[in-house]
Amino acid sequence: MSYRIRIEPSGHEFTALPQESLLEAALRSGINPRYSCSNGSCGDCRVRVREGKVGQHMHSDFHFSAQEQARGYVMLCTTHAESDLVIEADESNSPSDIPEQQLTVKVAKVERRNDQVAVLHLRTSRSNTLRFLAGQHVELELEGLPPFAATIASCPCNGMHLYFHIHRTTDHPFAAQVFEGLRIGTVLRLRGPYGDLTLDDDSPRPLLMVALGTDFAAIKSLIEHALNLEMAQPLRLYWLADAATGHYMDNYCRAWNDVLDDFAFKEITLVHPLPNGEEMAALMDQLAQTLQTLGEADIYLAGPEAFTASCASGLLQQGANPQRLYTFHRRVAIRG
């Protein structure tokens, strides 16, 4: 059995199981409520129950006043649904709603996908997870090394388990350390999140996404978030990579066919890390044909600035709407 939860004033809805907290259910469904500790200590995830019944999910060190209790205030992290609910809650709908955080994280796993790419899995403490939006990045710092900017490659629905795609040839000592000596349990410092652009959750338009190399990380996060939101519009993904970097998660992309109603994935292998003139012209021909099929679409581009600028210019010449064209870079995201 599951219960339907409606949030006011946004009107967003999600389902919750009796055995999970309301916070867990909201995050799982792609909702971004305000919260901090997630363990009943701070009170940041307070909401007001207007209709329905909730039960105590876990112990809380934070206490509401008698007046607040009488008005129906509870915390998302310490209560579960016992009926359908209508709640009043603040949501984080833009990067400006997400505060900069400083966390201590540990290496949970380093998985080498090939000689050039590793997937770095970091874990926060259970009581201090990372709040972020899909498409954002953080700075990672290992003792004695300068900070390293890395795009989060995972869904905001689980801020305790964070994934990053690290390219070995990146000119940074942190990237080299990931391949040469980073061990499970190593402690890192994390600061963020950063990045001004995220997925337009409320858009009903088709989605066209293009990624180059390990900048696929940003697109992966966006698509996983879209899955949790159960977005039903058509989605087309183009992933370019040279033979050395490879399409290191191509099976993962193909698996999206099973959960998305109208999804197509195209992998393109390049001669060099950046597409040459002939390869870029071929890509633009394919994207132009896709746009003709999709109609007006929201377009997301992820890669080095030279690539995304060239791709964006070509798409604008094909009639793409500049207000619906988003380019993500490793350190910044630029609209238009």
Secondary structure, DSSP 4 states (H G I P E B T S, - for coil): --EEEEEETT--EEEE-TTS-HHHHHHHTT--B--SSSSSSS-TTEEEEEES-EEE-S--S----HHHHHTTEEEGGGEEESS-EEEE--B--SGGGSPPEEEEEEEEEEEESSSSEEEEEEE-BTTBPPP--TT-EEEEE-TTS--EEEE--S-TT-TTEEEEEEETTSSSHHHHHHHHT--TT-EEEEEEEE-S----TT--S-EEEEEEGGGHHHHHHHHHHHHHTT--S-EEEEEEEETTT--TTHHHHHHGGGT-SSEEEEEEEESSSS--HHHHHHHHHHHHHHHHHH-S-EEEEES-HHHHHHHHHHHHHTT--GGGEEEE-SS-EEE-
